[in-house]
């Protein structure tokens, strides 16, 4: 859950708790019970918000770890690519630097004018 959602949920739960307390007071429930119920409801909402915040912090740590793993994988792939390019460059250079053997050109075969 996002922090905005968590805050909205806390605000809604708080409003509901105060509305319930007002209803209980109007219907003659003893003040001590109303106060205890209100405190309990607000504690539940506060703890839920605290848990959401703690969960969002662990998400940040997981994102950092995944970003680091991705960066490491990219660096490894880049090094492998550079090694491959260097190897290919060396092979190409060796191929161009090798002496070219030129033998006598092949003589074209004479065609016979006769039909076979």
C-alpha positions as a Markdown table, in Angstrom:
| # | Residue | x | y | z |
|---|---|---|---|---|
| 1 | Unk | 0.0 | 0.0 | 0.0 |
| 2 | Unk | 1.2 | 3.5 | -0.8 |
| 3 | Unk | 1.8 | 6.0 | 2.0 |
| 4 | Unk | -1.0 | 8.2 | 0.6 |
| 5 | Unk | -3.4 | 5.2 | 0.8 |
| 6 | Unk | -2.2 | 4.5 | 4.3 |
| 7 | Unk | -2.8 | 8.1 | 5.4 |
| 8 | Unk | -6.2 | 8.1 | 3.8 |
| 9 | Unk | -7.1 | 4.9 | 5.6 |
| 10 | Unk | -5.9 | 6.3 | 8.9 |
| 11 | Unk | -8.0 | 9.5 | 8.4 |
| 12 | Unk | -11.0 | 7.4 | 7.6 |
| 13 | Unk | -10.6 | 5.1 | 10.6 |
| 14 | Unk | -10.1 | 8.2 | 12.9 |
| 15 | Unk | -13.3 | 9.8 | 11.5 |
| 16 | Unk | -15.2 | 6.6 | 12.0 |
| 17 | Unk | -13.9 | 6.2 | 15.6 |
| 18 | Unk | -15.0 | 9.8 | 16.5 |
| 19 | Unk | -18.4 | 9.3 | 14.9 |
| 20 | Unk | -18.9 | 6.1 | 16.9 |
| 21 | Unk | -17.8 | 7.9 | 20.1 |
| 22 | Unk | -20.3 | 10.7 | 19.4 |
| 23 | Unk | -23.1 | 8.2 | 18.7 |
| 24 | Unk | -22.3 | 6.3 | 21.9 |
| 25 | Unk | -22.3 | 9.5 | 24.0 |
| 26 | Unk | -25.6 | 10.5 | 22.5 |
| 27 | Unk | -27.1 | 7.1 | 23.3 |
| 28 | Unk | -26.1 | 7.2 | 26.9 |
| 29 | Unk | -23.0 | 4.9 | 27.0 |
| 30 | Unk | -20.8 | 5.7 | 30.0 |
| 31 | Unk | -18.0 | 8.1 | 29.3 |
| 32 | Unk | -15.3 | 5.7 | 30.4 |
| 33 | Unk | -16.4 | 3.0 | 27.9 |
| 34 | Unk | -16.7 | 5.6 | 25.1 |
| 35 | Unk | -13.1 | 6.9 | 25.9 |
| 36 | Unk | -11.7 | 3.3 | 26.1 |
| 37 | Unk | -13.4 | 2.3 | 22.8 |
| 38 | Unk | -12.1 | 5.6 | 21.1 |
| 39 | Unk | -8.6 | 5.0 | 22.3 |
| 40 | Unk | -8.7 | 1.4 | 21.2 |
| 41 | Unk | -9.9 | 2.3 | 17.7 |
| 42 | Unk | -7.3 | 5.1 | 17.3 |
| 43 | Unk | -4.6 | 2.7 | 18.5 |
| 44 | Unk | -5.6 | 0.1 | 15.9 |
| 45 | Unk | -5.5 | 2.8 | 13.1 |
| 46 | Unk | -2.2 | 4.2 | 14.3 |
| 47 | Unk | -0.6 | 0.7 | 14.4 |
| 48 | Unk | -1.9 | -0.1 | 10.9 |
| 49 | Unk | -0.3 | 3.1 | 9.6 |
| 50 | Unk | 3.0 | 2.3 | 11.4 |
| 51 | Unk | 3.0 | -1.2 | 9.8 |
| 52 | Unk | 2.3 | 0.3 | 6.4 |
| 53 | Unk | 5.2 | 2.7 | 6.8 |
| 54 | Unk | 7.6 | 0.0 | 7.9 |
| 55 | Unk | 6.5 | -2.1 | 4.9 |
| 56 | Unk | 7.2 | 0.8 | 2.6 |
| 57 | Unk | 10.7 | 1.2 | 4.0 |
| 58 | Unk | 11.5 | -2.4 | 3.3 |
| 59 | Unk | 10.2 | -1.9 | -0.3 |
| 60 | Unk | 12.8 | 0.8 | -0.7 |
| 61 | Unk | 15.6 | -1.5 | 0.5 |
| 62 | Unk | 14.4 | -4.2 | -1.9 |
| 63 | Unk | 14.4 | -1.7 | -4.8 |
| 64 | Unk | 17.9 | -0.6 | -3.9 |
| 65 | Unk | 19.1 | -4.3 | -3.8 |
| 66 | Unk | 17.5 | -5.0 | -7.2 |
| 67 | Unk | 19.0 | -1.9 | -8.7 |
| 68 | Unk | 22.4 | -2.9 | -7.5 |
| 69 | Unk | 21.9 | -6.4 | -8.9 |
| 70 | Unk | 20.9 | -5.0 | -12.2 |
| 71 | Unk | 23.9 | -2.6 | -12.3 |
| 72 | Unk | 26.2 | -5.5 | -11.5 |
| 73 | Unk | 24.7 | -7.7 | -14.3 |
| 74 | Unk | 25.0 | -4.8 | -16.7 |
| 75 | Unk | 28.7 | -4.2 | -15.8 |
| 76 | Unk | 29.4 | -7.9 | -16.3 |
| 77 | Unk | 27.7 | -8.0 | -19.7 |
| 78 | Unk | 29.5 | -4.8 | -20.8 |
| 79 | Unk | 32.9 | -6.4 | -19.8 |
| 80 | Unk | 32.1 | -9.6 | -21.7 |
| 81 | Unk | 31.1 | -7.5 | -24.7 |
| 82 | Unk | 34.3 | -5.5 | -24.6 |
| 83 | Unk | 36.3 | -8.7 | -24.3 |
| 84 | Unk | 34.5 | -10.2 | -27.3 |
| 85 | Unk | 35.0 | -7.1 | -29.4 |
| 86 | Unk | 38.7 | -7.0 | -28.5 |
| 87 | Unk | 39.1 | -10.7 | -29.5 |
| 88 | Unk | 37.3 | -10.1 | -32.8 |
| 89 | Unk | 39.4 | -7.0 | -33.5 |
| 90 | Unk | 42.6 | -9.1 | -32.9 |
| 91 | Unk | 41.4 | -11.9 | -35.2 |
| 92 | Unk | 40.5 | -9.4 | -37.9 |
| 93 | Unk | 43.8 | -7.6 | -37.6 |
| 94 | Unk | 45.7 | -11.0 | -37.8 |
| 95 | Unk | 43.7 | -11.9 | -40.9 |
| 96 | Unk | 44.6 | -8.6 | -42.6 |
| 97 | Unk | 48.2 | -8.8 | -41.5 |
| 98 | Unk | 48.7 | -12.3 | -42.8 |
| 99 | Unk | 50.6 | -12.6 | -46.1 |
| 100 | Unk | 48.5 | -13.2 | -49.0 |
| 101 | Unk | 49.6 | -16.2 | -51.1 |
| 102 | Unk | 49.2 | -15.6 | -54.7 |
| 103 | Unk | 49.6 | -18.6 | -56.9 |
| 104 | Unk | 49.5 | -18.7 | -60.6 |
| 105 | Unk | 46.1 | -17.9 | -61.9 |
| 106 | Unk | 44.0 | -20.7 | -63.2 |
| 107 | Unk | 43.9 | -20.9 | -66.9 |
| 108 | Unk | 40.4 | -21.0 | -68.3 |
| 109 | Unk | 39.7 | -24.3 | -70.1 |
| 110 | Unk | 39.4 | -24.1 | -73.8 |
| 111 | Unk | 36.0 | -24.7 | -75.1 |
| 112 | Unk | 35.5 | -27.0 | -77.9 |
| 113 | Unk | 33.4 | -25.8 | -80.7 |
| 114 | Unk | 32.2 | -29.3 | -81.4 |
| 115 | Unk | 28.9 | -30.4 | -80.0 |
| 116 | Unk | 29.1 | -33.3 | -77.8 |
